[in-house]
Amino acid sequence: MAAPDVRHWPDGGDFLDVALSAVRPEEREGYIERLQAFVEQHRARLEEMLRTHGPGSRPVSHGRYALIGQPETLVILERMESALFLLRGRWEKELETVFLDDLESAWGPRIRLSR
């Protein structure tokens, strides 16, 4: 989902840290497996978003959607689906909301994951 060795940001750690802070304590055990299941469930949607809004796309050429194609975006999108308000609250305290807003716009409406 992300091109190897190609990054828009030298270090996406700040984005990843905020996204991971929205993983509730009771969700931490098995989170890697949950993230893998999310990617498998949404593979076609992720690929389409990467194609339409990722590196080399028209929106990116206008300086938008910088997080699409970054590895940490998978965690952000999973949290967007599972705990949007918690993610947004943490994000607004730490980072510019334009990055999250752009990602949310490109991702589209939330789809509830079956549990």
C-alpha positions, 0 to 999 in steps of 0.5 A: 500500500506504500511505495518502499523507500518513498516518503512525503515526510522524512519521519511520519512518527508524529502522525503514527504516534497520534493514531496509536494513541487512539488505540484503547488499552483493551484494543492493544492486545492483538492490534497488529492482527486487527490492522492486518484484517482491516487491510485485507477487508479494505484492500480494494478500497485502499488501492482505489484511494491510492490510485486516485489520491496517492503519489502521482495523482492530480490532487497530490500535484496540487499539494493535497493528500500528503499522507496517502501512500505513507505506511502510517496511514493504514493505522490512521484509517483503521482508527478512523473507522473504529474510533473516529472521535477519539482519533480526531480529539487526539489529532486536534491537540497535536497536529494540523487537522488539514491532514486528517481532513484530507485523508477523511475526504479521500477515504469517504464514508465510514464503514462499520467493521463487523466484529 
